[in-house]
Amino acid sequence: MMPRVKRGNRRLKKRKRILKLAKGYFGSKSKLYRPAKEQVLKSLHYAYRDRKQKKRNFRKLWITRINAAARKHGLSYSRFIHGLKQADVDINRKMLAELAVNDDDSFADLVELAKENI
């Protein structure tokens, strides 16, 4: 015969951890263990998914900003990036978008450089 296993402390600790993570959820999802556990798991899943999505969304935003600024100077996004690659300019899209928004003169210089190297 196996001895009886009592899980008083362990179970209480586990429930407290889940309910602490579920703080701020609506209704029973923050009060009762089972709905709280389901919602916490779903929330962690959403968090994981959206950390990946965030990277895609920001890259999309940067490309949109670069495209708008490049077209303002008479060049499409793809031709602009191609020209920069030909000129061996190694600036990432985040920095290009930052220049496009905040420093139009520097961005104009890069556009001219890209035009020369197409």
N, C-alpha and C positions, 0 to 999 in steps of 0.2 A: 504494500500500500504506500502511496505517495503522500507526503505531508501536505496539509492544506496551505495554499498560498494566499495571504491577505495583501491586497494592493492599496490599502488606505492612503498612505502618503503619496505613493507614485501616481495613483489615479487623480487625487486632489491637485497635485502639482501640474499634471497634464491638462486638466480642465481649466485651471487658473491661467495657464499659459495661453490656451486657445481663446478664452474669454477676454484676456488682456489684449490679444491681437485683434479681437473683434470689436474693441471699444470704438464707439462712434457709428456703428452700423445701425440700421433702422429696425425697430421692433424686436421680435424674438431673436433675430440674428445677432443681437448683442447681449441677450439675456440667457438664452437656453443653449446647452452645449451642442446638441446635434446640428441645429441650423447654423450655429456660429461656426462649427467645424467645417461644414460644407461651404459657407461663404468665405472663410479664411483660405481654404484650398483654392477656391475660384479666384479670389483676389490675388493670391500668389501666382496663379497661372496667368492672369491678366497682366500682372506686373512684369513677369518674364517676357510675355509676348510684346508688351508695349516698350520695353527697353530696346528690343530689336527694331520695332517700328519707328521709334524715335530717331534712330540713325538714318533710316530711309527718308523720313519726313524732312529732316534737316538738310540732307543732301538735295532733295527735291526743291526745297526753298532756296538753297544757295544757287542751284542751276537756274531757277526762274529769275532770280535777281541778276545773275551774270548775263543771262540772255537779254533781259530788258535793257541793261546798261550797254551791252555790246551793240544791240540794234539801234540804240540812240546814237551810237557812233558809226553806224552804217555797216555792221558786220553781224552775221548770225552767230549763235552760240557755237555750233559745231565748227564753223570756219575759224572762229576766234580761238577755240581750244586747239585746233589743228595747227594754227599759226604759232601759238605759244610752244607747242611740242616741237615744231620744226626749229624754233629759235632756242631750244634747250632752256626754256624758262620753266623752273620747277616750283610753281606756287600752287598750293592746293585750293580746292573750290571754296572752302570756308574763308580763306584769306582774300581770294578774288572777290567774293561777295561783299566782304567787309570793305575792300577798296572801292567797289562799285557804289556802295551806299554812302561811305563817309569821305572818300578822297577821289573825287572825279578826275582831277588833273593826273594823278598817278595812273588811274585806270585808262585814261585817254592815251597816255604814253604806251601802256601795254597793248592797247588796241592798234596803235600805229606800228609797234614792233611786230605784232601778229600779221598785220596787212603786208608788211615788207617781206615776211617769210612764207607767205602762201604761194 
